[in-house]
Each structure stands twice: as C-alpha cells, then as structure tokens.
Amino acid sequence: MEPDYDAIIVGAGFGGMGAAIELKRLGHGNIAILEREDDLGGTWHVNHYPGLAVDIPSVTYSYSFEPNPRWSQLFAPGGELKQYATDVAAKYDLKRHMEFGTVVDGAVWDDDAQLWRVTTHDGVSRTARYLVTATGFLSQPHVPDFPGIGDFAGDIIHTTAWPDGRDFTGERVAIVGTGATAVQLIPELAKQALELTVFQRTPIWVVPKVQLSIPPQVRELFARVPLTQKAARLVSGSVLEVLMVTGVLHFKQFKLGNKGAALLAKAHLRNQVGDPQTRRKLTPTYDFGCKRPTFSNTYYPVFNQPNTHLETSSIVRVEPDGIVTEAGKIAVDTLVLATGFDLWDTNFPAIEVIGREGLNLGKWWREKRFQAYEGITVPKFPNFLSLNSPYSYSGLSYFTTIEGQMKHMGRLFGELARRGKTTFEVTEEANAAFLDDATERLDSSVFYSGDCASSRSYYFNKSGEATLLRPRSTASTLREMGRFPLDDYSYR
C-alpha cells in the first residue's frame, strides 16, 4: 500500500524543521508537518512574554549550517528567534508542507501495510511510511491545581498564553515560580506592579549575564565573512561545553569546577541583594547543575525594591481576592503562573504512539524505564524517530541535539536506500547496550554523585532517574550519531 506521505512530522519548531530539511535532502520530499499552533516556531511562537530572550548565546543557539548574521544582541530577544525560524522555513521551502491548527491525537503502526496511521483531532486519518515526533521537551504547560484556584476573581495568566500589551500598573500581582522564565519576567513585572509577590518553592542558581549588543559593523562582518561568525560560535560553544561536561556530567572528577560555578553565583547574589535574610532565601541548597541554571543581571536587584516581596511559605489555597499561605493571606489582583511544563506525565510522548504488537510507547517507557537508542529510536517502533526522547538532549544548546539527530537520520536512511529496503527498526540488543552505557556514564554526573535532593529538577523523572541528558560531550555525540553501527538496525 502506498502511503499518503513519505513522512509525517509532528511539530513545526526547530526540531521538526531540522528533520524536514534532512528528509528533503535525502529525497523524501512528500512530507506533512502537523502543528497544533497557528504558526511555526515552536516555543518561540508560543512564548512572547515581556523579557523573553534566549539564555544561550545566539551564535550557538542556531543551526550551524544556517548562521544568522543579524542577531542584535549576544543573547537575542525572543522575537528574533521567531524571525529566524520564519527565515529558515522560507529558505528551505518548508511552510508549504505545514498544516497549522492541527492537533495530532495519536499514531498506530500497521505492520501488514508497513506504514503509520496518524489521526488528528478533527477525525482525519493520514498514512505515512515514516513518523517523526518533534513536539519539544517544553511543550505541555503545567497549571498547578491549588485548592480554590478556580474561584479566583482576577486574571490568571500562564506565561505560555501571554496577553500582549497587558498593563499591570496599579495592580497587586503574584507570580508563582522562579525558574528560567520567571527570572526573565519578574524584573519586567516589577516595573509596573504596585505590589509584586514572588512565590518561590525552589531557588535557582543565577550567574552574571554578559549581555552585549552586537554593533552593525560586526553584523556586517558576520554577513561578509561567515568564518568570523563560525569562530564566535566555536568560542561560545566551548565555554558552554566546559560548564556542561566538566561541571555537570563529570561532577565526580571535577567537583572543584562545579563548586567554582556555585561560588560565582553566590558572589553575584551577594553583590546584588542587600538583605541577608533575602539572600539566604535565594540561595539554593542543591549542587550547581542539578536544575538548569540561568543568566541574569536584573533578577536579583528586583528584591531590593520596596514593591517586591519574596514569599517562601507554601500556598494553602487560593481565594477570590488573594492567596492564603502557611504564614497568612496576601491580597492579589492578578495571578501569573510561571510554573513551567509537564515534562514526564504528558510529554513522553506528547501523543499516543502504538508500535508493533500493540505496544504503547508511553506505558512501556513508564513500566520498563525511559529509553531510546542514541536518543532517537525505540525497538518495536519501526520507522519511528522521536526527537524529544530520553537521553537525547546534548550540551546546552538544543541545536546540538537537532543536528546530531539529523546526522543519525542521514546515515540511517542512506543505509536503508543502499539495501533497497523501506523499513528500519533498532534491535533490542543495541538499545539495551546504549541504555547500559548511558546509565553507567551518568553515575559520574552531578545528578547521582552530587546533592540534588532539594532541586525539584525537571531533569529527573518520576522514578528519580535523570534520563533527559545524553552523558557525552558535543563532539562525541555528533561523532557517534554519524558513525553508529549500521547493524544496530534491522531492515525490511
């Protein structure tokens, strides 16, 4: 049976776009990219709250094969990332393959026809030889179920559904959460709110941000001599690599490096916050790297302002006119939820995927441990590529992960064509060996050799395993993704 498409890609963010570019390069041009939102860009389309910016230097947070000489700052604002996605889609003619406002319910492998049957919320069914899920790691917003939250009389705003132009002047605002999103948003809210209460459950490590504007002359140089931007990317990537690989993944061997990063963050806090009690509340009790740290020069100073209050008491309930904590009631007009994303309950996978023998991927992961060979394929799921999988995230830039997976696809599909076959499936032996190796390597990481007990980090799944990051250097990851043993797959 001939399918409707060579491949269906779920998600039109940078991961899905990278997969589409690689598939088209490999000769699979009949593709459909199904996206639930009304435009492309993934998280950079959904998120547009005040202060939004990338927290990785922009020369690194981009495709290496598609450098952008137009970044205005070292850490580009969110709007520029959205524009970059639009420009890349135009250059590689991707938008004509995209269907927006299309919510995928699930996909089932048809072993007799050797294809995937994908159903969408509107009842339409599509078939494809290959299925690629590119739904992102942070795509399912988490909304806390505080008692009484449904009775709150004011506005409740989640950061993923930000009302552009919203003015908070004269309002008593409460924000729940102090993760990377909140670190960017809180200084902006404090500029307008009459009173701002920050509800913190777990403090975050914050280090100084070297925020520099990129002068027009430098941008022109990047455009005329691309090698200069490649050199800047190399320097930026190397610094991030040292931070990630030595300080986090090789914590056992390089504890001093990790402690040095923590000391830098503590000095930054001490230099920017005057009140000792507030500093104590803002100081993490877990090791640096257990939870993703962030960069900011404007977050800590907010807590010196008379209109901003740090609240660490647990929320008991929400009432129509405020929030009741263990320490008392706080009057609130508007509630902002910077509560992040539901990573492990609803995002692995984000849709129902049924493989051979009726195997449900979500249930299998939860019953048999989260796992994926090279962070991209799973046994008993033929012709399936899961881009946001366990052990897939490499380095600190998501684009490292994307390009490694593109390399893997190129080698895999090349061998498939050489053998004259149409179906691939990773062997259970190869998958088990990869899982054992990843588990062993992670033993040296801060996640298992450090103190992460109080971090409440999304790096850990419900079983307490840190199964999100690939425990390899960027260079090693890219090398392995392009050189894995071809016999680790079976071909039909």
ZIWOGI-V440957 format. One record per backbone hydrogen bond with DSSP energy under -0.5 kcal/mol. NH is the residue of the N-H (numbers start at 0). CO is the residue of the C=O. Records with the same first field share a line. If there is no record, write none. Layout:
NH->CO, CO
This chain:
2->0
4->126
5->29
6->29
7->129
8->31
9->131
10->8, 33
16->12
17->13
18->14
19->15
20->16
21->17
22->18
23->19
24->20
25->21
26->23
27->22
28->26
30->28
31->6
32->96
33->8, 31
34->32, 98
40->11
43->40
44->41
45->41
46->42
47->158
51->48
53->75
57->73
59->56
60->56
61->59
65->62
68->66
70->67
73->211
75->73
77->51
79->76
80->76
81->77
82->78
83->79
84->80
85->81
86->82
87->83
88->84
89->85
90->86
91->87
92->89
93->88
94->88
96->93
97->94
98->32
99->97
100->36
101->34, 98
102->100
103->101
104->118
105->118
106->351
107->116
108->353
109->114
110->108
113->109
114->109
115->127
116->107
117->115, 125
118->105
119->123
120->102
122->119
125->117
127->115
128->4
129->5
130->382
131->7
132->384
133->9, 131
138->136
140->138
141->339
142->140
143->141
145->143
148->145
150->147
151->148
152->319
153->319
154->332
156->154, 334
157->155
158->336
160->157
161->158
163->161
165->162
169->191
170->167
172->170, 194
173->333
174->196
175->335
176->174, 198
178->337
182->178
183->179, 180
184->180
185->181
186->182
187->184
188->184
189->185
190->186, 187
191->188
192->188
193->167, 170
194->170
195->306
196->172
197->195, 308
198->174, 196
199->197, 310
200->198
206->293
209->207
210->208
211->209
213->71
214->212
217->214
218->214
219->215
220->216
221->217
222->218
223->219
224->220
227->224
228->224
229->225
230->226
231->227
232->228
233->229
234->230
235->231
236->232
237->233
238->234
239->235
240->236
241->237
242->238
243->239
244->240
245->240, 241
246->241
247->243
248->243
249->244
250->247
251->443
253->249
256->253
257->253
258->254
259->255
260->256
261->257
262->258
263->259
264->260
265->261
266->262
267->263
268->264
269->265
270->266
271->267, 268
272->268
278->274
279->275
280->276
281->277
282->278, 279
283->281
286->450
288->290
289->286
293->204
295->206
301->297, 298
302->299
303->300
304->301
307->304
308->195
310->197, 308
311->309
315->323
316->323
317->146
318->321
321->318
322->329
323->316
324->322, 327
325->313
327->324
329->322
331->320
332->171
333->171
334->154
335->173, 333
336->156
337->175, 335
341->139
342->340
346->342
347->348
348->346
349->346
351->104
353->106
354->352, 358
355->379
357->354
358->355
360->352, 358
363->359
364->360
365->361
366->362
367->363
368->364
372->376
374->371
375->372
376->372
380->377
382->423
383->380
384->130
385->375
386->132, 384
387->132
388->386
390->466
391->388, 467
392->467
397->395
399->396
400->396
401->397
402->398
403->399
404->400
405->401
406->402
407->403
408->404
409->405
410->406
411->407
412->408
413->409
414->410
415->411
416->412
417->413
418->414
419->415, 416
420->415
424->489
426->487
430->426
431->427
432->428
433->429
434->430
435->431
436->432
437->433
438->434
439->435
440->436
441->437
442->438, 439
443->440
444->441
445->247
447->444
448->444
449->445
451->449
454->451
459->456
460->464
463->460
466->458, 464
467->458
469->392
470->468
471->469
476->472
477->473
478->474
479->475
480->476
481->477
482->479
483->479
487->484
488->485
489->424
491->422
